[in-house]
Amino acid sequence: RAKTGSVQQTRALSGYLTTAGGRQVVFALIVNSDPVPPAVIAAMDNVVSTMAASRG
């Protein structure tokens, strides 16, 4: 489960997940930029996807 959010010049993604290896992870990613580039938003999604796929 995760929640996105934005305030002027800020983008956030936080939540919790269970990895493929069964570990519970709580995360919070926050970026300050004006504007927040689409590539940065995609990178944030990729970080969370990579954590979820982890078997470690």
C-alpha positions, 0 to 999 in steps of 0.5 A, spaced: 500 500 500 502 506 498 500 514 497 502 519 493 502 526 495 504 533 492 505 540 495 508 546 491 515 543 489 515 537 492 513 530 490 512 524 495 511 517 495 510 513 502 507 506 504 509 499 506 510 493 502 511 486 503 517 484 499 518 477 494 522 474 500 517 476 505 520 482 509 515 488 511 518 494 509 516 501 510 518 507 506 518 514 504 521 518 498 520 525 498 523 530 492 523 537 492 524 540 485 520 545 481 518 542 477 519 535 479 521 532 472 517 526 470 523 521 470 524 523 477 517 520 478 518 514 474 525 513 478 521 513 485 516 508 482 522 504 480 525 504 487 519 501 490 518 496 485 525 494 486 524 493 493 518 489 492 521 484 488 527 483 493 528 476 495 533 478 500 
